[in-house]
């Protein structure tokens, strides 16, 4: 599956990924992080910075990134987002991501 994500969607997804899980799911997580993380070069290019607990970047310089994910990765992301929705912990920042991947 081809997926195009904004910087906001990538940061949101990274923040939603669990830190502990089964080994199979952690291996999927590791691969996914490698695809969506913001590299140092990219952070410098878009002026990404954190101040007072808020992350900011230059929206004009930020580019969407297209990645290719496997069905198992899609299922992994879907399960995380559905669980957040089912437990009423899905945030406003996650709505676009949810609609892109789950619906």
N, C-alpha and C positions, 0 to 999 in steps of 0.2 A: 504494500500500500504506500502510495506517495502522499506525503503530508507536508503542507507548508505552514510554518509557524512564525509568528512575530516574536520579537524579543520578549515582550510581556508574556506571551503564551509559553515560551521556553522557560522563563524564570518561574512562572506559576507552576508549570509541570514539575520542574526540578524541586520546588518547595513541597510538592504533594507526595513525592516518592518516599516510601517508608525506609527507615534506616536498618530495620531488621525484618527478616522474612525467611522463607525457605531458601535453600541454596539455588534451586532452579529459578525462582523469582529474582533472587539477588543477581544472578548471572544476566538475566534479561535487563534488570535495572542498570547494571554496569555498562552493558552495550548501549542502552538508551541514553544514559548520561553522556557517553562519548559522542553521541550524535547531536545532542541538543545543548551541551554546555557552552557557555560564553568563554571563548579563549581570551587570553591576555591581549593578543593582537586585536581581536574584535572589540574587546572592552575599551582599548585605547582609541580605536577608530570611531566609536560611537560616544566616547566620553562617559562611559559607565562609571558611576561612583556611588558610594553609600555615605550619607550624611544624616546624623541623628535618627538612625534606624530606617531611613527611607532610601530606596534605590532610585537613581535618576540617570537619564541618558538623553542624548540629542536625538529626538524623534526623526528629524530630517535626514540624519546619517544612518539611522538604523534600517537594516534590510531584513526582509523575511528570509527564512532559510527553509529550503525544501529537503526533506530527508525521505529515505525509503525504509519502512519498518516491516518486519515480518508479521504474519498473522498472530504469532504468540506474543509479540510485543504489543500489538494492537489490543489483544485480549487482556494483557497485563494492565495497560493504561485504562482500558474500559472498566476493569474490575475495581481499580483504585477510585476512579471518578464516580462509579455507581455507588460504591460503599460510602463515599463522602456525601453523595446526594441522599442515600437512604438514611443516613444518620444526621441529616440536616447540617452538615459541615461543609458543604460545597459553597465556595465564596463567589462573590460577584465577578472577581477576576477570572474564575474558572468556567464561566458560562459559555464563552466562545469556544474554549477548548473542548468542553463537554459536547457541544453541538457539532463540532468538527469530527470528533472521534466516535462518540457513542451513538449519536442520532444520524 
